[in-house]
Amino acid sequence: MQMTSFTAILALAMSVAAVAPVAEKTNMGLSHSAALGGAKEQCTSGDLACCDSKETISGDGILGNLLAKGALNGLLGNDDAACAKTSALDDLNVLAQTKDTNEGPSCKNIIACCPEGSGKCTAIDS
C-alpha cells in the first residue's frame, strides 16, 4: 500500500516538473499578446474583449441559456454576455474564446473595444 502511494506521488511530481517549463514558455497573457497589436492601437479608450456574435450563442443547454440570458455578466466584465474582456480571459478562460497563434494568444472570433464604464463593445477591424 505504501509503495503504491509513493509511486503515485512520484509520478505526480514528475508530471508537474515536466509541464512547468512548457507552461512557463507559452503562458503569455492575452492582454499582452503581440497578436492583438493592431487592435490595441485602435482601442485607446477602454479594454479589449473577445466576443461572439449573438447568432453563435444559442440557448441550447444550461450554459447556452446562461450566456444568452446574461447571467454571467459580472464574471465577464461586460453588459453584453457575448463578450469577455481580455483581462478576465487572462485569469480564467471560461468561454474558451482564445486560440494560439505564432504571435501569441488571440481571440477566436470578434475582437472588440469596450470603453470604460459603458458596458457596450464595438468590433475592431484587425
Phi, psi and omega in degrees: 000315180293326179294322179295317179296317179297318179296319180295317179294319179296318179296319178296316180297320180292322180291322177295318180295326180284326183278329185304311180296324179294315180296322180295322182289324186256005186271052175276132180290149180298321183290345179247013185285138176293338180295338179259015185307309180296323180292324179298322180292329180277342183246084182262347185254012181191204182253147173282150179219151171262129185233156168244144176290155181302331182292331183277346178261109179260164180271023180281127177080175184292311183295318178300319178294320178299317180291316183294326181272352177081026182289343182259016185305314182297321180291321184278342179077032182203144177292331180269112186294349180279354182240148174225127181297147182297329178295325177287324180289335175300319184275314180216113183271068186293334183258001182049050183266011181246159174223153178271135176233175178296331180272355182124186182293149179215168177287142177290321187244259187261132172262130184228161175251129181243100179301142181305131174081348183273326182077001179247140181245148179238131181298145179247135173280121179224000000 
